């Protein structure tokens, strides 16, 4: 019996040892597997990090250089920071939205550089239809209580066509201020159509093959509703519903910016791009532009008006002009009336100038302000200097360009490039010039 007990105890001990060995083997495998998984995770993370860096370098080639410069800057003493450092700081701040231009820091519209048409209705009599426009309906020049400008009042069912000697080119921009009021009552609404046509007409139905952007004004808000084209010359029919409703723009004033680049149409309302249609302008669409009002009814309290209307051809970009001619000028930097305050819708062109300077370290610029001949010569001289200085200071303070690369001066009304007796000529003369030094 004792022998049996001993044998059983021995068997139990062997089983225990075997179980412990199996457990140890399992534990060992588990540890090995965990270690292996940790290595795999670490490797995967490294691969992911490297992939992200590679993609960033493809999609945004400046990121790597910025990080490198940022590391280099941290190793320098503050007193030894060079000119490039301040411009790099701006790049980093810009990405974080630190900019006094606010929401306009995302505004990418750049106006054309060759002015084709301009009208602010300053020389038109109140109550008359403006001299530089055509319509098959009616309308008149008016003033409104909260604005120093004159406005063309759009009424009922009328189309409004700017009078131009030639058809519109392949690449151009259109800008204007648009105001509306009287849209508080339910079931009270009007439509505006921005029409790009192949034939001269005062209504869309007679404009041939065309493209349009439709805006609805109602008690619900300011609604950019749809983008479409139609007609017999189309290769591809486009019909897009947008329905971007912005209540804050109702009974208010907004800035409209349109850009036609061959087949592509883009539209901004204030700083926000609401339309970007790459194949909308086909065949001969876009040779004429009209604004068509539909059911804008004064007897119901409706008011819709436009002012500061500008069409400009987009030719060579400013970098090409500067390298080829040593200078370029723009009418796309806007100021408050009789003041040196730069308007926020100037952001796109100022950013383009700043980027050109960052990309070309050897280029320094003299900024020259010009005015038309309205007002006293001494006043215009001072105003041109103040405006040139304001542009310089914005490039320094807001865009991080080193101040030593910029000079400024004003020439007032002394260097006119166009006829000061016409509205378009005066608009051409009110410009900012950039000269390579």
DRENDO-1510 file (C-alpha; in Angstrom, 1 decimal, always signed):
<recs>
REC; n; res; u; v; w
REC; 1; UNK; +0.0; +0.0; +0.0 .
REC; 2; UNK; +2.8; +2.4; +0.9 .
REC; 3; UNK; +4.4; +1.6; -2.5 .
REC; 4; UNK; +1.1; +2.5; -4.3 .
REC; 5; UNK; +0.9; +5.8; -2.4 .
REC; 6; UNK; +4.5; +6.6; -3.3 .
REC; 7; UNK; +3.9; +5.7; -7.0 .
REC; 8; UNK; +0.8; +7.9; -7.0 .
REC; 9; UNK; +2.7; +10.8; -5.4 .
REC; 10; UNK; +5.4; +10.4; -8.0 .
REC; 11; UNK; +2.9; +10.5; -10.8 .
REC; 12; UNK; +1.2; +13.6; -9.4 .
REC; 13; UNK; +4.6; +15.3; -9.1 .
REC; 14; UNK; +5.5; +14.4; -12.7 .
REC; 15; UNK; +2.1; +15.7; -13.9 .
REC; 16; UNK; +2.6; +18.9; -11.9 .
REC; 17; UNK; +6.1; +19.3; -13.4 .
REC; 18; UNK; +4.7; +18.6; -16.9 .
REC; 19; UNK; +1.8; +21.1; -16.4 .
REC; 20; UNK; +4.3; +23.7; -15.2 .
REC; 21; UNK; +6.4; +23.1; -18.2 .
REC; 22; UNK; +3.4; +23.4; -20.5 .
REC; 23; UNK; +2.3; +26.6; -18.7 .
REC; 24; UNK; +5.9; +28.0; -19.0 .
REC; 25; UNK; +5.9; +27.1; -22.7 .
REC; 26; UNK; +2.6; +28.9; -23.2 .
REC; 27; UNK; +3.8; +31.8; -21.1 .
REC; 28; UNK; +7.0; +32.0; -23.1 .
REC; 29; UNK; +5.1; +31.9; -26.4 .
REC; 30; UNK; +2.7; +34.5; -25.1 .
REC; 31; UNK; +5.6; +36.8; -24.1 .
REC; 32; UNK; +7.3; +36.1; -27.5 .
REC; 33; UNK; +4.0; +36.9; -29.3 .
REC; 34; UNK; +3.5; +40.1; -27.3 .
REC; 35; UNK; +7.0; +41.2; -28.0 .
REC; 36; UNK; +6.6; +40.4; -31.7 .
REC; 37; UNK; +3.3; +42.3; -31.8 .
REC; 38; UNK; +5.0; +45.3; -30.1 .
REC; 39; UNK; +7.7; +45.2; -32.7 .
REC; 40; UNK; +5.2; +45.0; -35.5 .
REC; 41; UNK; +3.1; +47.9; -34.0 .
REC; 42; UNK; +6.3; +50.0; -33.7 .
REC; 43; UNK; +7.3; +49.2; -37.2 .
REC; 44; UNK; +3.8; +50.0; -38.6 .
REC; 45; UNK; +3.8; +53.3; -36.7 .
REC; 46; UNK; +7.2; +54.2; -38.1 .
REC; 47; UNK; +6.0; +53.3; -41.6 .
REC; 48; UNK; +2.8; +55.3; -41.1 .
REC; 49; UNK; +4.8; +58.3; -39.9 .
REC; 50; UNK; +7.2; +58.1; -42.9 .
REC; 51; UNK; +4.2; +57.7; -45.2 .
REC; 52; UNK; +2.5; +60.7; -43.8 .
REC; 53; UNK; +5.7; +62.7; -44.2 .
REC; 54; UNK; +6.1; +61.6; -47.7 .
REC; 55; UNK; +2.5; +62.5; -48.6 .
REC; 56; UNK; +2.9; +65.9; -46.9 .
REC; 57; UNK; +6.1; +66.5; -49.0 .
REC; 58; UNK; +4.1; +65.7; -52.1 .
REC; 59; UNK; +0.9; +67.6; -51.2 .
REC; 60; UNK; +2.7; +70.5; -49.5 .
REC; 61; UNK; +6.4; +70.7; -50.4 .
REC; 62; UNK; +6.9; +73.7; -48.0 .
REC; 63; UNK; +6.1; +71.8; -44.8 .
REC; 64; UNK; +9.5; +70.0; -44.6 .
REC; 65; UNK; +11.4; +73.1; -45.2 .
REC; 66; UNK; +9.4; +75.0; -42.6 .
REC; 67; UNK; +10.0; +72.3; -40.0 .
REC; 68; UNK; +13.7; +72.3; -40.8 .
REC; 69; UNK; +13.9; +76.1; -40.6 .
REC; 70; UNK; +11.9; +76.1; -37.4 .
REC; 71; UNK; +14.4; +73.7; -35.8 .
REC; 72; UNK; +17.3; +75.8; -37.1 .
REC; 73; UNK; +15.7; +78.9; -35.6 .
REC; 74; UNK; +15.4; +77.3; -32.2 .
REC; 75; UNK; +19.2; +76.8; -32.1 .
REC; 76; UNK; +19.9; +80.5; -32.9 .
REC; 77; UNK; +20.0; +83.4; -30.4 .
REC; 78; UNK; +17.1; +85.8; -30.9 .
REC; 79; UNK; +19.6; +88.6; -31.9 .
REC; 80; UNK; +20.9; +86.6; -34.8 .
REC; 81; UNK; +17.5; +85.9; -36.5 .
REC; 82; UNK; +17.8; +86.9; -40.2 .
REC; 83; UNK; +15.3; +88.3; -42.6 .
REC; 84; UNK; +14.1; +84.9; -43.7 .
REC; 85; UNK; +13.1; +84.0; -40.2 .
REC; 86; UNK; +10.3; +86.6; -39.9 .
REC; 87; UNK; +8.8; +85.4; -43.2 .
REC; 88; UNK; +8.9; +81.8; -42.0 .
REC; 89; UNK; +7.2; +82.9; -38.8 .
REC; 90; UNK; +4.4; +84.4; -40.9 .
REC; 91; UNK; +4.0; +81.1; -42.8 .
REC; 92; UNK; +3.5; +79.3; -39.5 .
REC; 93; UNK; +1.1; +81.9; -38.1 .
REC; 94; UNK; -0.9; +81.9; -41.4 .
REC; 95; UNK; -1.5; +78.2; -41.0 .
REC; 96; UNK; -2.9; +78.8; -37.5 .
REC; 97; UNK; -5.2; +81.6; -38.8 .
REC; 98; UNK; -3.3; +84.4; -36.9 .
REC; 99; UNK; -4.1; +87.2; -39.3 .
REC; 100; UNK; -5.9; +90.5; -38.9 .
REC; 101; UNK; -7.7; +89.9; -42.2 .
REC; 102; UNK; -9.8; +87.4; -40.3 .
REC; 103; UNK; -12.0; +85.1; -42.4 .
REC; 104; UNK; -10.6; +86.7; -45.5 .
REC; 105; UNK; -7.3; +84.9; -44.9 .
REC; 106; UNK; -8.8; +82.0; -46.9 .
REC; 107; UNK; -9.9; +84.3; -49.8 .
REC; 108; UNK; -8.0; +83.2; -52.9 .
REC; 109; UNK; -9.6; +85.4; -55.6 .
REC; 110; UNK; -7.1; +87.4; -57.6 .
REC; 111; UNK; -8.6; +90.1; -59.9 .
REC; 112; UNK; -7.6; +90.4; -63.5 .
REC; 113; UNK; -4.8; +92.9; -64.2 .
REC; 114; UNK; -6.2; +94.6; -67.4 .
REC; 115; UNK; -9.2; +96.7; -66.6 .
REC; 116; UNK; -11.9; +96.4; -69.3 .
REC; 117; UNK; -14.9; +98.1; -67.6 .
REC; 118; UNK; -15.6; +100.0; -64.4 .
REC; 119; UNK; -18.6; +101.9; -63.2 .
REC; 120; UNK; -19.5; +103.4; -59.8 .
REC; 121; UNK; -22.3; +105.6; -61.2 .
REC; 122; UNK; -20.6; +108.7; -59.7 .
REC; 123; UNK; -21.2; +110.8; -62.8 .
REC; 124; UNK; -24.8; +109.6; -63.4 .
REC; 125; UNK; -27.7; +111.7; -62.3 .
REC; 126; UNK; -30.0; +110.4; -59.5 .
REC; 127; UNK; -33.1; +108.9; -61.1 .
REC; 128; UNK; -31.5; +108.3; -64.5 .
REC; 129; UNK; -30.6; +105.0; -66.1 .
REC; 130; UNK; -26.7; +104.9; -66.1 .
REC; 131; UNK; -25.0; +106.0; -69.3 .
REC; 132; UNK; -22.6; +102.9; -69.5 .
REC; 133; UNK; -25.3; +100.2; -69.2 .
REC; 134; UNK; -28.1; +98.7; -71.4 .
REC; 135; UNK; -31.4; +97.1; -70.5 .
REC; 136; UNK; -34.6; +95.9; -72.0 .
REC; 137; UNK; -36.5; +96.8; -68.8 .
REC; 138; UNK; -35.9; +99.6; -66.4 .
REC; 139; UNK; -33.8; +100.8; -63.5 .
REC; 140; UNK; -32.3; +104.0; -62.1 .
REC; 141; UNK; -29.3; +105.3; -60.2 .
REC; 142; UNK; -30.1; +105.9; -56.5 .
REC; 143; UNK; -28.5; +106.6; -53.2 .
REC; 144; UNK; -29.3; +104.8; -49.9 .
REC; 145; UNK; -29.1; +105.9; -46.3 .
REC; 146; UNK; -26.2; +103.7; -45.1 .
REC; 147; UNK; -23.8; +104.2; -48.0 .
REC; 148; UNK; -21.8; +107.0; -49.6 .
REC; 149; UNK; -22.0; +105.3; -53.0 .
REC; 150; UNK; -24.5; +105.6; -55.8 .
REC; 151; UNK; -26.3; +102.4; -56.8 .
REC; 152; UNK; -28.0; +101.0; -59.9 .
REC; 153; UNK; -31.4; +99.8; -58.7 .
REC; 154; UNK; -32.4; +96.5; -60.3 .
REC; 155; UNK; -36.2; +96.2; -60.6 .
REC; 156; UNK; -38.9; +93.8; -61.8 .
REC; 157; UNK; -37.9; +91.5; -64.6 .
REC; 158; UNK; -35.0; +93.2; -66.3 .
REC; 159; UNK; -31.6; +92.3; -67.6 .
REC; 160; UNK; -28.6; +94.6; -67.1 .
REC; 161; UNK; -25.7; +94.6; -69.6 .
REC; 162; UNK; -22.5; +96.7; -69.3 .
REC; 163; UNK; -21.8; +98.5; -72.6 .
REC; 164; UNK; -18.4; +97.3; -74.0 .
REC; 165; UNK; -16.7; +97.7; -77.3 .
REC; 166; UNK; -15.6; +94.1; -77.5 .
REC; 167; UNK; -16.8; +90.7; -76.3 .
REC; 168; UNK; -15.3; +89.3; -73.2 .
REC; 169; UNK; -12.0; +87.4; -73.4 .
REC; 170; UNK; -11.3; +83.8; -72.5 .
REC; 171; UNK; -10.0; +84.7; -69.0 .
REC; 172; UNK; -11.5; +87.5; -66.9 .
REC; 173; UNK; -12.9; +88.5; -63.5 .
REC; 174; UNK; -16.0; +90.4; -62.5 .
REC; 175; UNK; -16.5; +92.1; -59.1 .
REC; 176; UNK; -19.2; +94.2; -57.7 .
REC; 177; UNK; -21.0; +95.1; -54.4 .
REC; 178; UNK; -24.6; +93.8; -54.2 .
REC; 179; UNK; -27.1; +95.1; -51.6 .
REC; 180; UNK; -30.6; +93.9; -50.9 .
REC; 181; UNK; -33.4; +94.9; -48.6 .
REC; 182; UNK; -37.1; +94.4; -47.9 .
REC; 183; UNK; -37.2; +90.6; -47.6 .
REC; 184; UNK; -38.8; +90.0; -44.3 .
REC; 185; UNK; -42.3; +88.9; -45.2 .
REC; 186; UNK; -43.2; +85.2; -45.9 .
REC; 187; UNK; -43.8; +84.4; -49.5 .
REC; 188; UNK; -41.9; +87.5; -50.5 .
REC; 189; UNK; -39.0; +86.6; -52.8 .
REC; 190; UNK; -36.9; +87.6; -55.8 .
REC; 191; UNK; -34.3; +85.9; -57.9 .
REC; 192; UNK; -31.1; +87.1; -59.4 .
REC; 193; UNK; -29.4; +85.3; -62.3 .
REC; 194; UNK; -25.8; +85.9; -63.2 .
REC; 195; UNK; -25.8; +84.9; -66.9 .
REC; 196; UNK; -22.8; +84.1; -69.2 .
REC; 197; UNK; -24.1; +84.1; -72.8 .
REC; 198; UNK; -23.0; +83.5; -76.3 .
REC; 199; UNK; -25.1; +86.3; -77.8 .
REC; 200; UNK; -25.9; +89.9; -76.8 .
REC; 201; UNK; -29.3; +90.0; -75.2 .
REC; 202; UNK; -31.1; +91.6; -72.3 .
REC; 203; UNK; -32.8; +88.4; -71.1 .
REC; 204; UNK; -31.4; +84.9; -70.7 .
REC; 205; UNK; -33.9; +83.3; -73.0 .
REC; 206; UNK; -32.4; +85.1; -76.0 .
REC; 207; UNK; -28.8; +84.8; -75.1 .
REC; 208; UNK; -28.1; +81.6; -77.0 .
REC; 209; UNK; -26.2; +78.8; -75.2 .
REC; 210; UNK; -25.5; +80.1; -71.8 .
REC; 211; UNK; -24.5; +79.3; -68.2 .
REC; 212; UNK; -26.1; +80.8; -65.0 .
REC; 213; UNK; -25.8; +81.1; -61.3 .
REC; 214; UNK; -29.1; +81.6; -59.5 .
REC; 215; UNK; -29.6; +83.5; -56.2 .
REC; 216; UNK; -32.9; +83.5; -54.3 .
REC; 217; UNK; -33.7; +86.3; -51.9 .
REC; 218; UNK; -36.5; +85.4; -49.5 .
REC; 219; UNK; -37.5; +85.7; -45.8 .
REC; 220; UNK; -35.5; +82.5; -45.2 .
REC; 221; UNK; -32.2; +84.0; -46.3 .
REC; 222; UNK; -29.7; +84.7; -49.2 .
REC; 223; UNK; -29.6; +81.4; -51.1 .
REC; 224; UNK; -27.1; +80.5; -53.8 .
REC; 225; UNK; -29.3; +77.9; -55.3 .
REC; 226; UNK; -27.9; +76.4; -58.5 .
REC; 227; UNK; -25.4; +76.4; -61.3 .
REC; 228; UNK; -26.3; +75.2; -64.7 .
REC; 229; UNK; -25.8; +75.6; -68.5 .
REC; 230; UNK; -28.1; +74.9; -71.4 .
REC; 231; UNK; -28.3; +75.3; -75.2 .
REC; 232; UNK; -27.5; +73.7; -78.4 .
REC; 233; UNK; -23.7; +74.2; -78.4 .
REC; 234; UNK; -23.0; +72.2; -75.3 .
REC; 235; UNK; -20.7; +69.2; -75.2 .
REC; 236; UNK; -21.6; +68.4; -71.6 .
REC; 237; UNK; -24.8; +69.5; -69.7 .
REC; 238; UNK; -24.1; +70.8; -66.2 .
REC; 239; UNK; -26.8; +71.2; -63.6 .
REC; 240; UNK; -25.8; +71.5; -60.0 .
REC; 241; UNK; -28.0; +72.2; -57.0 .
REC; 242; UNK; -26.1; +74.1; -54.3 .
REC; 243; UNK; -28.7; +75.5; -51.9 .
REC; 244; UNK; -26.2; +77.4; -49.8 .
REC; 245; UNK; -28.4; +79.6; -47.6 .
REC; 246; UNK; -26.8; +82.4; -45.6 .
REC; 247; UNK; -29.4; +84.3; -43.5 .
REC; 248; UNK; -26.9; +87.0; -42.5 .
REC; 249; UNK; -26.5; +88.2; -46.1 .
REC; 250; UNK; -30.2; +88.9; -46.4 .
REC; 251; UNK; -31.1; +92.6; -46.1 .
REC; 252; UNK; -27.4; +93.4; -46.2 .
REC; 253; UNK; -24.5; +94.2; -48.6 .
REC; 254; UNK; -22.1; +91.6; -49.9 .
REC; 255; UNK; -19.1; +91.6; -52.3 .
REC; 256; UNK; -19.5; +89.3; -55.3 .
REC; 257; UNK; -16.3; +88.0; -57.1 .
REC; 258; UNK; -16.5; +85.9; -60.3 .
REC; 259; UNK; -13.6; +84.3; -62.2 .
REC; 260; UNK; -13.8; +82.8; -65.7 .
REC; 261; UNK; -10.8; +80.8; -66.7 .
REC; 262; UNK; -11.5; +79.1; -70.0 .
REC; 263; UNK; -14.2; +76.5; -69.1 .
REC; 264; UNK; -14.0; +77.0; -65.3 .
REC; 265; UNK; -16.3; +79.3; -63.3 .
REC; 266; UNK; -15.7; +80.3; -59.7 .
REC; 267; UNK; -17.8; +82.6; -57.5 .
REC; 268; UNK; -17.1; +84.0; -54.1 .
REC; 269; UNK; -19.7; +85.8; -51.9 .
REC; 270; UNK; -17.6; +87.9; -49.5 .
REC; 271; UNK; -14.7; +85.6; -48.6 .
REC; 272; UNK; -16.4; +82.3; -49.2 .
REC; 273; UNK; -16.1; +80.4; -52.5 .
REC; 274; UNK; -19.5; +79.0; -53.2 .
REC; 275; UNK; -19.2; +77.9; -56.9 .
REC; 276; UNK; -16.3; +76.1; -58.6 .
REC; 277; UNK; -17.5; +74.4; -61.8 .
REC; 278; UNK; -14.6; +73.2; -64.0 .
REC; 279; UNK; -16.6; +72.6; -67.2 .
REC; 280; UNK; -19.5; +75.0; -67.1 .
REC; 281; UNK; -18.2; +77.6; -69.7 .
REC; 282; UNK; -18.3; +75.7; -73.0 .
REC; 283; UNK; -18.4; +76.7; -76.7 .
REC; 284; UNK; -18.7; +80.5; -76.9 .
REC; 285; UNK; -20.4; +80.9; -73.5 .
REC; 286; UNK; -19.2; +83.9; -71.5 .
REC; 287; UNK; -18.7; +86.3; -74.3 .
REC; 288; UNK; -21.5; +88.5; -72.7 .
REC; 289; UNK; -22.5; +88.9; -69.1 .
REC; 290; UNK; -25.7; +90.2; -67.7 .
REC; 291; UNK; -27.4; +90.4; -64.3 .
REC; 292; UNK; -31.0; +89.5; -64.6 .
REC; 293; UNK; -33.5; +90.5; -61.9 .
REC; 294; UNK; -36.7; +88.5; -61.5 .
REC; 295; UNK; -39.6; +89.8; -59.4 .
REC; 296; UNK; -37.7; +92.5; -57.6 .
REC; 297; UNK; -40.9; +94.5; -56.8 .
REC; 298; UNK; -40.5; +98.0; -55.2 .
REC; 299; UNK; -44.2; +98.1; -54.4 .
REC; 300; UNK; -43.6; +95.2; -52.0 .
REC; 301; UNK; -40.6; +96.9; -50.4 .
REC; 302; UNK; -37.9; +95.0; -52.4 .
REC; 303; UNK; -34.6; +96.7; -53.2 .
REC; 304; UNK; -31.6; +95.3; -55.0 .
REC; 305; UNK; -28.7; +97.4; -56.1 .
REC; 306; UNK; -25.2; +97.1; -57.4 .
REC; 307; UNK; -22.1; +99.4; -57.4 .
REC; 308; UNK; -18.4; +99.4; -57.9 .
REC; 309; UNK; -18.8; +97.1; -60.9 .
REC; 310; UNK; -15.5; +96.0; -62.5 .
REC; 311; UNK; -14.5; +93.6; -65.3 .
REC; 312; UNK; -10.8; +92.9; -65.8 .
REC; 313; UNK; -9.0; +90.6; -68.2 .
REC; 314; UNK; -6.6; +88.0; -66.6 .
REC; 315; UNK; -3.4; +88.0; -68.6 .
REC; 316; UNK; +0.1; +87.2; -67.3 .
REC; 317; UNK; +0.6; +86.6; -63.6 .
REC; 318; UNK; +2.4; +89.3; -61.6 .
REC; 319; UNK; +5.6; +87.2; -61.3 .
REC; 320; UNK; +5.9; +87.0; -65.1 .
REC; 321; UNK; +5.2; +90.7; -65.5 .
REC; 322; UNK; +7.8; +91.6; -62.8 .
REC; 323; UNK; +10.5; +89.4; -64.3 .
REC; 324; UNK; +9.8; +90.5; -67.8 .
REC; 325; UNK; +9.1; +94.3; -67.3 .
REC; 326; UNK; +10.7; +94.9; -63.9 .
REC; 327; UNK; +7.3; +96.3; -62.7 .
REC; 328; UNK; +3.6; +95.6; -62.6 .
REC; 329; UNK; +0.6; +97.6; -61.4 .
REC; 330; UNK; -2.8; +96.5; -60.1 .
REC; 331; UNK; -6.2; +98.1; -59.6 .
REC; 332; UNK; -7.1; +95.1; -57.4 .
REC; 333; UNK; -6.0; +96.6; -54.1 .
REC; 334; UNK; -9.0; +98.4; -52.7 .
REC; 335; UNK; -9.2; +101.3; -50.3 .
REC; 336; UNK; -12.0; +103.0; -48.4 .
REC; 337; UNK; -13.2; +106.1; -50.2 .
REC; 338; UNK; -10.8; +109.0; -49.8 .
REC; 339; UNK; -8.8; +107.0; -47.2 .
REC; 340; UNK; -5.7; +104.8; -46.9 .
REC; 341; UNK; -7.5; +101.8; -45.2 .
REC; 342; UNK; -7.0; +98.7; -47.3 .
REC; 343; UNK; -10.2; +96.7; -47.8 .
REC; 344; UNK; -10.2; +93.0; -46.8 .
REC; 345; UNK; -11.2; +91.8; -50.3 .
REC; 346; UNK; -7.7; +92.9; -51.3 .
REC; 347; UNK; -6.3; +89.8; -49.5 .
REC; 348; UNK; -5.9; +87.6; -52.5 .
REC; 349; UNK; -3.6; +89.9; -54.5 .
REC; 350; UNK; -1.6; +90.9; -51.4 .
REC; 351; UNK; -1.0; +87.2; -50.6 .
REC; 352; UNK; +0.1; +86.6; -54.2 .
REC; 353; UNK; +2.6; +89.5; -53.9 .
REC; 354; UNK; +3.9; +88.2; -50.5 .
REC; 355; UNK; +4.3; +84.7; -51.9 .
REC; 356; UNK; +6.3; +86.0; -54.8 .
REC; 357; UNK; +8.6; +87.9; -52.5 .
REC; 358; UNK; +9.1; +84.8; -50.3 .
REC; 359; UNK; +9.9; +82.7; -53.3 .
REC; 360; UNK; +12.4; +85.3; -54.7 .
REC; 361; UNK; +14.8; +86.4; -52.0 .
REC; 362; UNK; +16.7; +88.7; -54.4 .
REC; 363; UNK; +13.7; +90.8; -55.3 .
REC; 364; UNK; +13.0; +94.1; -53.5 .
REC; 365; UNK; +10.1; +96.4; -54.4 .
REC; 366; UNK; +9.3; +100.0; -54.4 .
REC; 367; UNK; +5.5; +100.5; -53.9 .
REC; 368; UNK; +4.1; +103.5; -55.7 .
REC; 369; UNK; +0.6; +104.9; -55.1 .
REC; 370; UNK; -1.4; +106.7; -57.8 .
REC; 371; UNK; -4.7; +108.5; -57.9 .
REC; 372; UNK; -7.0; +110.0; -60.5 .
REC; 373; UNK; -7.3; +113.8; -60.8 .
REC; 374; UNK; -10.5; +114.3; -58.7 .
REC; 375; UNK; -9.8; +116.7; -55.9 .
REC; 376; UNK; -6.8; +119.0; -55.2 .
REC; 377; UNK; -3.4; +117.9; -56.4 .
REC; 378; UNK; -1.8; +118.3; -53.0 .
REC; 379; UNK; -4.5; +116.2; -51.4 .
REC; 380; UNK; -4.1; +113.5; -54.0 .
REC; 381; UNK; -0.3; +113.5; -53.5 .
REC; 382; UNK; -0.7; +112.9; -49.8 .
REC; 383; UNK; -3.3; +110.3; -50.3 .
REC; 384; UNK; -1.2; +108.3; -52.8 .
REC; 385; UNK; +1.7; +108.3; -50.3 .
REC; 386; UNK; -0.5; +107.1; -47.4 .
REC; 387; UNK; -1.9; +104.3; -49.5 .
REC; 388; UNK; +1.5; +103.1; -50.7 .
REC; 389; UNK; +2.7; +103.2; -47.1 .
REC; 390; UNK; -0.4; +101.2; -46.0 .
REC; 391; UNK; +0.3; +98.5; -48.5 .
REC; 392; UNK; +3.9; +98.3; -47.4 .
REC; 393; UNK; +2.9; +98.0; -43.7 .
REC; 394; UNK; +0.4; +95.3; -44.4 .
REC; 395; UNK; +3.1; +93.2; -46.3 .
REC; 396; UNK; +5.4; +93.7; -43.3 .
REC; 397; UNK; +2.9; +93.3; -40.4 .
REC; 398; UNK; +0.4; +90.8; -41.8 .
REC; 399; UNK; +2.5; +88.8; -44.3 .
REC; 400; UNK; +5.9; +88.9; -42.5 .
REC; 401; UNK; +7.9; +90.4; -45.4 .
REC; 402; UNK; +11.1; +92.0; -44.1 .
REC; 403; UNK; +10.8; +95.8; -44.0 .
REC; 404; UNK; +14.2; +96.3; -45.6 .
REC; 405; UNK; +13.0; +94.8; -48.8 .
REC; 406; UNK; +10.2; +97.4; -49.4 .
REC; 407; UNK; +10.2; +101.1; -50.1 .
REC; 408; UNK; +7.2; +103.4; -50.8 .
REC; 409; UNK; +6.3; +106.6; -52.5 .
REC; 410; UNK; +3.3; +108.5; -53.9 .
REC; 411; UNK; +2.9; +110.2; -57.3 .
REC; 412; UNK; -0.6; +111.5; -56.8 .
REC; 413; UNK; -2.3; +112.3; -60.1 .
REC; 414; UNK; +0.9; +113.1; -62.0 .
REC; 415; UNK; +1.5; +109.8; -63.8 .
REC; 416; UNK; -1.9; +109.0; -65.4 .
REC; 417; UNK; -2.0; +106.1; -67.8 .
REC; 418; UNK; -5.6; +106.6; -68.9 .
REC; 419; UNK; -8.1; +109.3; -69.6 .
REC; 420; UNK; -9.3; +111.0; -66.5 .
REC; 421; UNK; -12.5; +112.2; -68.2 .
REC; 422; UNK; -14.0; +108.7; -68.2 .
REC; 423; UNK; -15.1; +106.5; -65.3 .
REC; 424; UNK; -12.9; +103.6; -66.6 .
REC; 425; UNK; -9.9; +105.9; -67.2 .
REC; 426; UNK; -10.1; +107.2; -63.6 .
REC; 427; UNK; -10.4; +103.7; -62.3 .
REC; 428; UNK; -7.3; +102.7; -64.2 .
REC; 429; UNK; -5.4; +105.6; -62.8 .
REC; 430; UNK; -6.3; +104.7; -59.2 .
REC; 431; UNK; -3.7; +102.0; -58.9 .
REC; 432; UNK; -0.8; +100.6; -56.9 .
REC; 433; UNK; +2.5; +100.0; -58.8 .
REC; 434; UNK; +5.3; +97.6; -57.8 .
REC; 435; UNK; +8.8; +98.3; -59.2 .
REC; 436; UNK; +11.7; +96.0; -58.9 .
REC; 437; UNK; +14.7; +97.8; -57.2 .
</recs>
